[in-house]
Amino acid sequence: MAEPITADEALSHFVTSLEPEKVEAERPKVEQFIAWFGNSRKLSELTGDDVLRYVTESAPEDEHDVSHLEPLRAFLAYSSRLAFTEENLVPHLQLGDDAGGARALQGADEDLGGVAYHVTLEGLQTLEAQLEKLKAERPGIAEKLRLAMADKDFRENAPLDAARDEQGHLEARIRETEDRLRNAVIIDPGTKAGRANVGSTVKLLNLEHDREQVFKLVSPSEVDPLAGKISLESPIGVAVRNKIEGEVVSVSTPSGEMRFRVLEVQG
């Protein structure tokens, strides 16, 4: 379970993950639910009975109209994947299926079509900060474009070409970060069943050199070699992912294959 956060904080996380065109349509309906539940309450206190009661109390005159619940389904699925709630509460909406919100390793990947981005809560916050920083660069580039376009000779306008390249690079980074947030999944210890994944601290024994090493598996956005944090997508990360204590793994290195035994997995 991730560190408990308030319903308002969970809403902020969720809105950050939305595609821009969906914010205006979905945010008000989720805000209505958050106000009903209690903005300052910990979202981990939310139960299936709460969700079912809200569905009953907010039902429109047309009992077949469930459009107002679709944004809530997305919010609850997102909150489940990030372990903001104790369990997956999507089924309690009674929308005819329980799609969305899976927290098991394979289930979350299937939920998101195989593009789940495993991240720690700290990594999620880092991604959100990165996105805000990137978006804050837009006005500066827009000004560069404006100044460059003041030169009417577009045929040989190096500043304009440079500004356009910079803008394209920035927008690509923004899209990549938004995609990661949209598909973020926090894997809490209860779903790992002792298997190494994002957030796990792993102790390995190098079988060639009889040397132990310890590191923490994190998302690519959290990598910090000096702090012993390596990417889940690195060669070692890929090799030990979903492995348990006692298993032997092989890692491809520039000098050849190296074998390691997993001595310990924490978290």
C-alpha positions as CSV (number, residue, x, y, z in Angstrom):
1,M,0.0,0.0,0.0
2,A,1.3,3.4,-1.0
3,E,1.6,6.1,1.7
4,P,-2.0,7.2,2.4
5,I,-3.0,10.4,0.6
6,T,-6.1,12.6,0.8
7,A,-8.9,12.3,-1.7
8,D,-8.0,15.8,-3.0
9,E,-4.3,14.7,-3.5
10,A,-5.5,11.6,-5.4
11,L,-7.6,13.8,-7.6
12,S,-4.6,16.0,-8.4
13,H,-2.6,12.9,-9.4
14,F,-5.5,11.7,-11.6
15,V,-6.0,15.0,-13.4
16,T,-2.3,15.2,-14.2
17,S,-2.6,11.8,-15.9
18,L,-5.5,12.7,-18.1
19,E,-5.3,13.7,-21.7
20,P,-5.8,17.5,-22.0
21,E,-9.1,17.1,-23.9
22,K,-10.6,14.9,-21.2
23,V,-9.9,17.2,-18.2
24,E,-12.8,19.5,-18.7
25,A,-15.3,16.6,-19.1
26,E,-14.1,14.2,-16.4
27,R,-12.7,16.4,-13.6
28,P,-16.1,17.9,-12.5
29,K,-17.7,14.5,-12.1
30,V,-14.8,13.2,-10.0
31,E,-14.7,16.4,-8.0
32,Q,-18.4,15.8,-7.2
33,F,-17.6,12.3,-5.8
34,I,-14.6,13.6,-3.9
35,A,-16.7,16.3,-2.2
36,W,-19.3,13.7,-1.3
37,F,-16.7,11.4,0.2
38,G,-14.7,14.2,1.9
39,N,-11.8,16.1,0.3
40,S,-9.5,15.9,3.3
41,R,-10.2,12.2,4.1
42,K,-7.6,9.6,3.3
43,L,-8.5,7.8,0.1
44,S,-7.4,4.5,1.7
45,E,-10.5,4.8,3.9
46,L,-12.8,4.5,0.8
47,T,-14.7,1.2,0.8
48,G,-16.8,-0.7,-1.7
49,D,-19.9,0.1,0.4
50,D,-19.1,3.8,0.1
51,V,-18.9,3.5,-3.7
52,L,-22.1,1.5,-3.9
53,R,-23.9,4.1,-1.7
54,Y,-22.7,6.9,-3.9
55,V,-23.9,5.1,-7.0
56,T,-27.3,4.8,-5.4
57,E,-27.5,8.4,-4.2
58,S,-26.3,9.9,-7.4
59,A,-28.4,7.9,-9.8
60,P,-30.1,10.0,-12.5
61,E,-33.8,9.6,-13.3
62,D,-32.9,7.4,-16.2
63,E,-31.5,4.4,-14.4
64,H,-29.8,3.2,-17.5
65,D,-27.7,6.3,-17.9
66,V,-24.3,5.6,-16.3
67,S,-22.4,8.2,-18.2
68,H,-21.7,10.1,-15.0
69,L,-20.0,7.0,-13.6
70,E,-17.4,6.6,-16.4
71,P,-15.0,9.3,-15.1
72,L,-15.4,7.7,-11.6
73,R,-14.5,4.3,-13.0
74,A,-11.3,5.8,-14.5
75,F,-10.5,7.5,-11.2
76,L,-11.0,4.4,-9.2
77,A,-9.0,2.3,-11.6
78,Y,-6.1,4.8,-11.5
79,S,-6.3,4.9,-7.7
80,S,-6.2,1.1,-7.5
81,R,-3.2,0.8,-9.8
82,L,-1.3,3.4,-7.7
83,A,-2.4,1.6,-4.5
84,F,-4.1,4.8,-3.2
85,T,-7.0,2.5,-2.2
86,E,-6.9,-0.7,-0.2
87,E,-8.5,-2.7,-3.0
88,N,-9.8,-2.4,-6.5
89,L,-13.2,-0.6,-6.1
90,V,-14.2,-0.5,-9.7
91,P,-16.5,-3.6,-9.5
92,H,-18.6,-1.8,-6.8
93,L,-19.7,0.6,-9.5
94,Q,-21.7,-2.3,-10.9
95,L,-21.3,-1.3,-14.5
96,G,-21.6,-4.8,-15.8
97,D,-17.9,-5.7,-15.7
98,D,-14.8,-5.2,-13.5
99,A,-12.4,-3.9,-16.2
100,G,-9.8,-1.6,-14.8
101,G,-7.9,-1.2,-11.6
102,A,-6.0,-4.5,-11.5
103,R,-3.0,-4.5,-9.2
104,A,-1.5,-7.9,-9.7
105,L,1.6,-7.7,-11.9
106,Q,0.2,-9.4,-14.9
107,G,-3.3,-8.0,-14.4
108,A,-2.2,-4.4,-14.4
109,D,-0.2,-5.0,-17.6
110,E,-3.2,-6.6,-19.3
111,D,-5.4,-3.7,-18.0
112,L,-3.2,-1.2,-19.9
113,G,-2.6,-3.2,-23.0
114,G,0.9,-4.2,-22.1
115,V,2.2,-0.6,-21.7
116,A,2.1,-0.4,-17.9
117,Y,4.8,1.9,-16.5
118,H,5.9,0.5,-13.1
119,V,6.9,3.2,-10.7
120,T,7.3,4.0,-7.0
121,L,5.2,6.7,-5.4
122,E,8.3,8.9,-5.3
123,G,8.8,8.2,-9.0
124,L,5.2,9.2,-9.7
125,Q,5.8,12.5,-7.9
126,T,9.0,13.0,-9.9
127,L,7.2,12.4,-13.2
128,E,4.5,15.0,-12.2
129,A,7.2,17.5,-11.3
130,Q,9.0,16.8,-14.6
131,L,5.8,17.3,-16.6
132,E,5.1,20.7,-14.9
133,K,8.7,21.8,-15.6
134,L,8.5,20.8,-19.2
135,K,5.2,22.6,-19.7
136,A,6.6,25.7,-18.2
137,E,9.2,25.8,-21.0
138,R,6.5,26.3,-23.7
139,P,6.1,30.1,-23.3
140,G,9.9,30.6,-23.8
141,I,10.0,28.5,-26.9
142,A,6.8,30.3,-28.3
143,E,8.6,33.6,-27.8
144,K,11.7,32.3,-29.7
145,L,9.4,31.3,-32.5
146,R,7.7,34.7,-32.5
147,L,11.0,36.5,-32.7
148,A,12.4,34.2,-35.4
149,M,9.3,34.6,-37.5
150,A,9.6,38.3,-37.4
151,D,12.3,37.7,-40.1
152,K,10.1,37.2,-43.1
153,D,12.9,35.4,-45.0
154,F,12.0,31.8,-44.0
155,R,14.3,30.2,-46.5
156,E,17.5,30.8,-44.5
157,N,16.3,31.4,-41.0
158,A,18.5,29.3,-38.7
159,P,16.9,30.7,-35.5
160,L,13.5,29.6,-36.7
161,D,14.7,26.1,-37.6
162,A,16.3,25.8,-34.2
163,A,13.2,27.0,-32.4
164,R,11.0,24.6,-34.3
165,D,13.4,21.7,-33.5
166,E,13.4,22.7,-29.8
167,Q,9.7,22.9,-29.8
168,G,9.3,19.4,-31.4
169,H,11.8,17.9,-28.9
170,L,9.9,19.5,-26.0
171,E,6.5,18.3,-27.1
172,A,7.8,14.8,-27.7
173,R,9.1,14.7,-24.1
174,I,5.8,16.1,-22.8
175,R,3.9,13.4,-24.6
176,E,6.2,10.7,-23.3
177,T,5.9,11.9,-19.7
178,E,2.1,12.1,-20.0
179,D,1.9,8.6,-21.4
180,R,4.0,7.3,-18.5
181,L,1.7,9.0,-16.0
182,R,-1.4,7.7,-17.8
183,N,-0.1,4.1,-17.6
184,A,1.5,4.3,-14.2
185,V,1.2,1.3,-11.9
186,I,2.6,1.2,-8.3
187,I,3.3,-2.4,-7.4
188,D,2.9,-2.7,-3.6
189,P,4.7,-5.5,-1.7
190,G,1.4,-7.4,-1.2
191,T,1.1,-8.0,-4.9
192,K,4.7,-9.0,-5.5
193,A,4.6,-12.2,-3.5
194,G,8.3,-12.0,-2.8
195,R,9.3,-11.3,-6.4
196,A,11.6,-8.5,-7.4
197,N,9.9,-5.5,-9.1
198,V,9.9,-1.8,-9.0
199,G,10.6,-0.6,-5.4
200,S,12.3,-3.8,-4.4
201,T,15.7,-3.8,-2.8
202,V,17.7,-6.8,-4.2
203,K,20.8,-8.5,-3.0
204,L,22.8,-10.5,-5.6
205,L,25.8,-12.7,-5.5
206,N,28.1,-12.5,-8.5
207,L,28.9,-16.2,-9.0
208,E,32.0,-15.4,-11.1
209,H,33.6,-13.2,-8.6
210,D,31.9,-14.3,-5.4
211,R,30.9,-10.7,-4.6
212,E,27.7,-9.4,-3.3
213,Q,25.9,-6.3,-4.5
214,V,22.7,-4.6,-3.4
215,F,20.5,-2.2,-5.3
216,K,17.0,-0.9,-5.5
217,L,14.9,-1.4,-8.6
218,V,13.2,1.8,-9.8
219,S,11.6,3.3,-12.9
220,P,13.8,4.9,-15.6
221,S,12.8,8.4,-14.3
222,E,14.2,7.6,-10.8
223,V,17.6,6.1,-11.7
224,D,20.4,7.3,-9.3
225,P,23.5,5.0,-9.5
226,L,25.2,6.8,-6.6
227,A,22.3,5.9,-4.4
228,G,22.2,2.3,-5.6
229,K,19.0,2.9,-7.7
230,I,19.0,1.1,-11.1
231,S,16.3,1.0,-13.7
232,L,13.9,-1.9,-14.0
233,E,14.6,-1.7,-17.7
234,S,18.4,-2.1,-17.3
235,P,20.0,-5.4,-18.2
236,I,20.2,-6.4,-14.5
237,G,16.7,-5.1,-13.8
238,V,15.2,-7.1,-16.7
239,A,17.1,-10.2,-15.5
240,V,15.9,-10.1,-11.9
241,R,12.4,-8.9,-12.5
242,N,9.8,-11.2,-11.0
243,K,12.6,-13.5,-9.6
244,I,12.6,-14.8,-6.0
245,E,15.3,-15.6,-3.5
246,G,17.5,-18.5,-4.6
247,E,17.0,-18.1,-8.4
248,V,20.0,-17.8,-10.7
249,V,19.9,-15.3,-13.5
250,S,22.2,-14.4,-16.4
251,V,23.0,-10.8,-17.4
252,S,24.5,-9.8,-20.8
253,T,27.5,-7.4,-20.3
254,P,30.1,-6.0,-22.7
255,S,32.5,-8.6,-21.4
256,G,30.1,-11.5,-21.8
257,E,27.4,-13.3,-19.8
258,M,27.5,-13.0,-16.0
259,R,25.6,-15.2,-13.6
260,F,24.0,-14.0,-10.3
261,R,22.1,-15.7,-7.5
262,V,19.3,-13.7,-5.9
263,L,20.1,-13.8,-2.2
264,E,17.4,-11.5,-0.9
265,V,14.4,-9.5,-2.1
266,Q,12.9,-6.8,0.2
267,G,9.8,-4.8,-0.6
